[in-house]
Every structure is written in C-alpha cells, then in structure tokens.
Amino acid sequence: MSKLGRYSADRKKVKTMASSGTLTKNDCGKVIFVTAACTITLPDAGIAGAGWWCKIVKNFGSGAGLISITATSDLNGVGVDGSGVGVNFDDDCAFHADATKGSMLEVVSDGTQWFAVGVASSADGFTA
C-alpha cells in the first residue's frame, strides 16, 4: 500500500486469541483481541528485546471470566479502572471478570523486564 503524505493510514497489526497461549517475538506491535477467558503468557523480556510491545484488548462481555497475563520476567505496571482507582501490578495481572469489552492493557519491554499500563471502563477492571 503506498502512502499519500499526511493522509496515509496508521494501520495496526491484529491477532485474535480465543484460548490460552504464549506470545512470541513476532507478535511485537500487535493489538491482541482476546475473545474468551484465557491466560496469555508474554515472551521472555530478554528474548523479545527492548522496545517489544503489544496491546491486549478484551473483546467479550463482562462476567465471562478472567484474562490472565503472566510473564517469565518481572511485570510491573498500573491499571486504572472506571472509577479512577489504580491497581499496581507485580509479576502477574488479570482483567477482572467484570471488566467490560474494550478494556485494554499495553505492555512494553526494556529488554530485562515488562512494564504495563491498563485502562478499564468498569470499577475493579484489573486484579493484581
């Protein structure tokens, strides 16, 4: 696709996950739409490398189960729920079962550990 100056599209790479799995180095820069309760394992931060990132988006309704995020390296971050309350992540985190469709978590590696920032539209959107 050719670019037409300032009117070019900023298309994102997309991946859909409906069951538990491990992200790979090739998933860098993707928006991961999760369509069912599952566990997502991040790649080792050292193998993924500094600057590896993805955005994980809940793509199903509330009350349908947890999306757990695990990492073999440290995972540090904060999520803000719909009431403006922050949740600090230390190693693992999860989208609460009551988190609404569209809640998201962005993770990025500095080459040795993971950092995460999340936003959820419902109260108690994340659990640590």
N, C-alpha and C positions, 0 to 999 in steps of 0.2 A: 504494500500500500504506500503510495507516495504521500509525502507531507506537503501541505499547502500553507506554509508560513504559520501565522498565529491561529489559523482555523483547523489545524491538524488535531486529530482525536488523541486523547490520553487514555488509550485502551489498556485495561488491566488483564493480566493472565488469570484464569479462573480454574479452580479444581473443585469438584464436589466430592464429599465424603459422606457415606451412609453407614459406615461401620468403623470400628477401631482400626488404627493403622499408624505407621511411622512416616513422618515427612522426611524427604531426602534433600540433599544439596540442590537438586534440580527444581525443587519447589520454591526456591528463593523468588521473592517478588510476586507471589501468587496471592489472590484472595481465595481463601478456603471456605466454601459454603458447606456447612455441616447440616445434614438433613435428618439426623436421628441421634439419639443418645449414644455416646461412644467415648473412647479415650484416644486422644491424639498425642503422640509422642514426638517431641521435637528432636531433630538430629543432634548429635554431639556438637556443641558450640565450636570446638576446635576444628572439627572436620568441615562444618558449614562455613566457618570463616567470618571474619569481621565484616559487618555490613549485610549479612544474610538477614532477610526479614520476610514476614508474611502477615496477613491479616486474617483472623479466624472469625467468621460471621455465623451466628446461629440462624438457621433457615427453617425453623419449625416452631410451633406454638409453645406457650408456657405450660408447665405441668407435665411435660412429656419426657422428663428425665434430664440427667446431667450430661454436660460435655466436659470431660476432664482433660486438662493439659498437663503433661508430665515432661520432664527433661532429665537427661543423664548429667547435665551440667547444672550449675545454680540457676534458678529462675527467680528474678527479683522484679517487683513492679507494684503497680497500684491500679485498681479498678474503681470507677466511680459509678454508683448506681443511680437510679432515677430520683432518689431523694437527696442526692448530692453527697452521700456518705462514701468515703474512700475505704477500700479494702486492700491491705498490704499483702502481697504475695511473697511467699518464701518457699522456694522449691517447686511446689505443685499448686495448681489452682483449678477452679472449675466454674463454669457458668451454672448458677443455681437453677434448679428445676423450674422455678418461677420466672426466670429471665425470659423476656419476650423476644419474638422473632426480630432480628435486626441488631441485637446486642452483639458487640464485637470486641475483640482483643487483638492488638497488634504487638508482635514480638520481634525483637532485633537482637543480634549477637554482636558482641565486641571481640569475638574470637576466643574468649575463655568462659563467658557466662551469657545468660539470657536476661533481657530486660523486657518488661511488658507494660502496656498501658491499655486499659479497657474502659468501655462505656456501655452501660446497660440502661434501658429505659424504665425498668421496674426496680422497686426497692429490693434489696437483697439480691442484686443481679449476679454477684460473684461470691464464691466461698474460697477461703484460703486453705 
